[in-house]
Amino acid sequence: MPDEMMTRIIPVIELAQRGDRETARARFTELWAEAVDPLHRCLIAHHLADQQDDVREELRWDLVALETADSISEDRAADAGVAGSVRGLYPSLHLNVGDAYRRLGEFSLAREHLELSRAEIDVLADDGYGQLIRAGLERLADRLDAGKAD
């Protein structure tokens, strides 16, 4: 059963997925100000990054999420049902950081995070989420190989 903060985070994630970025950004920002649990802070930062209009702000939040993940205990990750323990967070976090670096033209940093994500990908199941992250890694690799920052 999700804790109280998760019951507040999940609807904002759903709001963001429906495309209401402005409202989601405002609500994630409010939740960020209240959150103390590293898992909550990681999830909020991870999703807040996607709501940014400026890739530099997106990268900033992606890096906050990645740094915050290092503070999540294995017990906390298991309680929250994170796949493969805390390791289950890193493929997506590194993918997002890598893609932001790519869009900024920082190809060597993008490749570094692509490889870090690939190093952790085995923890993800071959389900919809795992397939989504694997496809994202392939897209990132293809764009880096083509030298595309778009």
Protein Blocks (a to p, Z undefined) as FASTA:
>chain_A
ZZfklmmmmmmmmmmmnopamlmmmmmmmmmmmpmbfklmmmmmmmmmmmpfblklmmmm
mmmmmmmmmmpcfklmmmnopghijmlmmmmmmmmmmmmmmmnopamlmmmmmmmmmmmm
mmpccbfklmmmmmmmmmmmmmmmnopaZZ
